[in-house]
């Protein structure tokens, strides 16, 4: 996806956590690099799987994110 430096990266993990990071804080790679795994960028993702990555342009009180697992847990 395409993101602006004003956007926020939202990462949802398999254990039900949502972690956020401003796009401007994501380390920049060079022209010949392949990038870095999310596990190295987010401290809380080292022991669990990433299930979704979303770009959020702005957080507004009239918009919501519902996270539901296959086991029926809703957050």
C-alpha positions, 0 to 999 in steps of 0.5 A, spaced: 500 500 500 502 507 499 502 511 505 504 518 507 509 520 512 503 523 516 499 516 516 500 511 522 502 503 521 497 499 525 499 492 526 494 486 528 497 480 531 495 473 532 494 474 540 489 480 539 494 486 540 494 492 536 501 496 535 501 502 532 507 506 529 507 513 525 510 512 518 515 517 519 518 513 524 519 506 520 526 506 518 528 507 511 532 502 506 537 503 501 536 502 493 539 495 494 536 493 500 530 488 501 527 491 507 527 489 514 522 484 517 516 487 522 519 483 527 525 487 528 521 494 527 516 492 532 518 490 539 511 486 541 511 482 535 517 478 536 513 472 539 507 472 535 505 472 528 502 478 524 495 477 521 494 484 518 497 491 517 493 497 516 495 504 514 491 509 518 490 516 515 487 519 521 484 516 527 476 519 528 471 518 534 466 516 528 470 510 525 472 503 529 476 497 528 473 490 529 478 485 530 475 478 531 479 471 531 476 464 528 475 462 535 470 467 537 474 472 540 472 479 539 476 486 540 
